[in-house]
Amino acid sequence: MEALSETPLLGPQLRTKEPAVPGETRPRRPMLDTRTSGVYVGLSEHTLEKLRCIGGGPPYYKLGRKRVVYDPADLDDWMRSKRCTSTSSANSLTNQPAPARNDPAWPEKHANHVGGLEGG
């Protein structure tokens, strides 16, 4: 049997008793489109689209040629993975050191991203 439940951010949601995957114990939650997922995690639709291209965003499902949906459980996991305890741990999100401008190879590495370094 299906029932509607109310959530503060998303309004009425369809709740089913069937598991998402056979053998899974948690009830299936509806998938969210890009706009709703952005509201859910506090990012714009455009930012989620960009993260799909460059990487680093939450896992998503591509249904057909254009439809993209997100599982709320994946969004929750992704948000937990972004948790920081101090400003110095912000760079640990990418597991990369902050770029150093005193690195001798910096101009060559970033020539396409910074104006005026193309060799003029």
C-alpha positions as CSV (number, residue, x, y, z in Angstrom):
1,M,0.0,0.0,0.0
2,E,1.2,3.5,-0.8
3,A,0.8,6.6,1.3
4,L,1.8,10.2,1.1
5,S,4.2,11.6,3.7
6,E,5.0,15.3,4.2
7,T,8.6,16.6,4.3
8,P,9.4,20.2,5.2
9,L,11.6,20.9,2.1
10,L,10.1,18.6,-0.5
11,G,6.4,18.6,0.2
12,P,4.3,15.5,-0.3
13,Q,6.4,12.4,-1.1
14,L,5.2,9.0,-2.2
15,R,6.2,6.3,0.3
16,T,6.0,2.7,-0.6
17,K,6.5,-0.4,1.5
18,E,8.5,-2.2,-1.2
19,P,12.3,-2.3,-0.8
20,A,14.3,-0.5,-3.5
21,V,16.3,-3.7,-4.1
22,P,15.0,-7.2,-3.4
23,G,16.4,-8.3,-0.1
24,E,16.9,-4.8,1.1
25,T,15.2,-3.9,4.3
26,R,14.7,-0.2,4.0
27,P,11.6,1.1,2.2
28,R,12.1,2.6,-1.2
29,R,12.3,6.4,-1.3
30,P,11.5,8.4,-4.5
31,M,14.3,9.6,-6.6
32,L,14.9,13.4,-6.9
33,D,15.4,15.4,-10.0
34,T,18.4,17.8,-10.3
35,R,16.5,20.9,-9.1
36,T,15.0,19.1,-6.0
37,S,18.3,17.5,-5.3
38,G,19.9,21.0,-5.3
39,V,17.4,22.2,-2.8
40,Y,18.0,19.0,-0.7
41,V,21.8,19.6,-0.5
42,G,21.8,23.4,-0.7
43,L,23.4,23.8,-4.1
44,S,22.1,25.2,-7.3
45,E,20.9,23.0,-10.2
46,H,23.7,24.4,-12.3
47,T,26.3,23.4,-9.7
48,L,25.1,19.8,-9.6
49,E,25.2,19.8,-13.4
50,K,28.8,21.0,-13.4
51,L,29.8,18.5,-10.7
52,R,28.4,15.7,-13.0
53,C,30.8,16.9,-15.7
54,I,34.0,17.6,-13.7
55,G,33.4,15.0,-10.9
56,G,33.2,15.3,-7.2
57,G,29.5,15.4,-6.9
58,P,27.0,13.0,-5.5
59,P,26.3,9.7,-7.4
60,Y,23.4,10.0,-9.8
61,Y,21.4,7.9,-12.3
62,K,21.0,8.7,-15.9
63,L,17.7,7.5,-17.2
64,G,17.5,7.8,-21.0
65,R,19.2,10.6,-22.9
66,K,18.3,13.5,-20.6
67,R,16.7,12.5,-17.3
68,V,19.0,12.5,-14.3
69,V,17.9,11.6,-10.8
70,Y,19.5,11.3,-7.4
71,D,18.8,8.8,-4.6
72,P,18.3,10.8,-1.3
73,A,20.4,8.1,0.5
74,D,23.3,8.9,-1.9
75,L,22.8,12.6,-1.3
76,D,22.9,12.0,2.5
77,D,26.1,10.0,2.2
78,W,27.7,12.6,-0.1
79,M,26.9,15.4,2.4
80,R,28.3,13.4,5.2
81,S,31.6,12.9,3.2
82,K,31.9,16.7,3.0
83,R,31.8,17.3,6.7
84,C,34.8,19.3,8.1
85,T,35.8,20.1,11.6
86,S,38.1,23.0,10.9
87,T,39.0,25.4,8.0
88,S,42.4,23.6,7.7
89,S,40.6,20.4,6.8
90,A,38.8,22.0,3.9
91,N,41.6,20.9,1.4
92,S,41.3,17.4,2.7
93,L,38.0,17.1,0.9
94,T,39.8,16.6,-2.4
95,N,42.8,14.8,-0.9
96,Q,45.0,17.4,-2.8
97,P,47.2,20.0,-1.3
98,A,46.3,23.6,-1.9
99,P,47.9,24.9,-5.1
100,A,51.2,26.7,-4.4
101,R,51.8,29.8,-6.5
102,N,55.5,29.6,-5.6
103,D,55.8,26.3,-7.4
104,P,58.0,26.8,-10.5
105,A,55.7,24.8,-12.7
106,W,52.6,26.7,-11.5
107,P,52.3,29.0,-14.6
108,E,52.5,26.1,-17.0
109,K,50.0,24.0,-15.0
110,H,47.5,26.8,-14.8
111,A,48.1,28.7,-18.1
112,N,44.6,27.8,-19.4
113,H,42.9,29.1,-16.3
114,V,44.6,32.4,-15.6
115,G,44.6,35.2,-18.0
116,G,47.9,36.7,-19.1
117,L,50.0,33.6,-18.7
118,E,49.6,32.2,-22.2
119,G,53.1,33.4,-23.2
120,G,52.5,37.1,-24.1
